[in-house]
């Protein structure tokens, strides 16, 4: 084998959708969105992003991909429990996501926005950041804080940023 090349892996691919539950040790990952697809070859859109709620004992994280308003609304209609201590804010804090109903349902202590220091798209949107702050969440932006690390053993929650203030 040529140096630096990794052989092609033939690991099985599992298509997941809302309602699926995955377990990794003590962590339960509940797929909240999208609905299971009948056509795995269909084009993927932002609202087809996987949304996972990770639970370890008393702590929960919500990972939202690039889901937008329509996906948020449909997900909230389908699931009662979307609350989380930490949310990875959808779509880099775009104005097309983080609706007031979603923010109210999540009740996050920390809202993490993954985006560079500058964005040609204007992310994160100032109104989105303010909505999260108004909800009581501490907003952290990777473009300012660098890598944001969240750790928990299921009871306490620790959040650390690469850039110290």
N, C-alpha and C positions, 0 to 999 in steps of 0.2 A: 504494500500500500504506500502511496506517495506521502511524504512527510506533510503533516498539517491537515490531511484530509480525514474526515470521519466517515466510516462506512454508513450507508443508508440504513436507517432503522425500520424494521417492519413491525413496530409495536401496533397493537390494535387501536383503532380510533373508536371512541365511544361518543356518540352524539347525545348531549344532555339537554334538558328543557325544564321548564317550570314544574315543580313537584318532585323532581329527583332529589335524592338525599345521598350525599357522599360522606364517608367517615374516614378520618385520618387520625388514628390514635384517639385522643379525647375530643378532637375537634369535629363538629358536625357542620357540614356545608350544605345549606339548603339552596337549591336553584329557584330563584323567584321569577326570573324572566330570562329568555322569551318562552312563549308557549312551545311545546314540542313541535318540531317541524316534520311535515310529511314529505318534504323534498329537501334532503340534505345538500343538494347541489344548487339550491336557490341563491340568488344574489344576496349578499349580506349588507344590511343598512345599519345606521347607528342604533335604531330602535330594536335591532336584533342582538344587541350586546348582551352577553351573559351578565346577570346580576346575581351575586352570591351573598348570602348572609352566613358568616362564619360565627359559630358559637362554641365557646369553651367555658363551661360552668356558668358563672355569672356575667361574663363579658361577651360582647358581640361586635363584629365589624361588618360593615356593608360595603361591598365592592360593586361599583355601578357601571363600569365600562363607559361607553359613549351614549347611553340611553338618553332620550330626549323627552319632551313634554308628553307626547302621546303614549310612549312606552311607560313613563312614570304613572300616568293616570290609569292605564290598563293594569299595571302591576299592583297599584294600590287597591283597585277594585277586586283583584284576585287574592290578595294576601292581607290578613289582618296584622300580622306581626312583622314589621320592618324596622322596629326600633333597634338602635345600635349605639354603642359608646363612641365609635369612630366610623366616619363615612369617608370613602374615597369619592370625592365629589365628581359627578358625571361630567363627561365631555370637557374636561379641563376648565371647568367653571364657565362654560359657554352660556349665553343668554337663552339658549334653547333648552336648558335643563334647570334643575333645582327649583321646581315650582313650590309655592307656599304650602300646598297640601303635602308634598313629599317631605319638606323640611319639618313640618309639624308632626308627621307620622314617625319620622326617624328619631327625633329628639336627641341628636348627637351632642356629645360633649366636645368632640374634636371633629372638624371638617378639614380634610386634607385635599388640597388642589394640586394635581400634578401638571406642571407647566413650566416652561423655561423662563428665564429672566425677562425675555421679551417674546412676544408672540405676534406674528403677522396678522393673526385673526383677532387680536385684542383680548385674548384670554388672560386672566379670568375677567369676566364682566363685573364691573364695580357694583352693580345692583345685586348680582348673585352673591358676591362676597358680603354685602351689607345684609342681605336676607339671612344668611347663615349666622352672622354676628348678632343680628337682632333676635335670633332664636335662642341665644345664649351659648352658641358653640364658639370655641376658640378656633379661628381659621388659620391654617398653616399652609404656605405656598412653597412648593419645592424650589421655585426660581429664586426665592429669598432665603429659605432655610436649608437648602440642599437636601440630601437624603433624610427622610423622616422615617424613623424606626419605631414601631409599636410592638411592645411585648406584654404578655400577660401569662400568668399561670392559672388564670380562670377567676381570680378574685381581685387582685390589684391590677392596675393598668399603668404602664409606663410608656411615655412618649419622649423620644429624644431626637433632636435635630443635629445635623452635621455642623451647620453654622450656628455658633453660639452668639446670643445677643449681648 
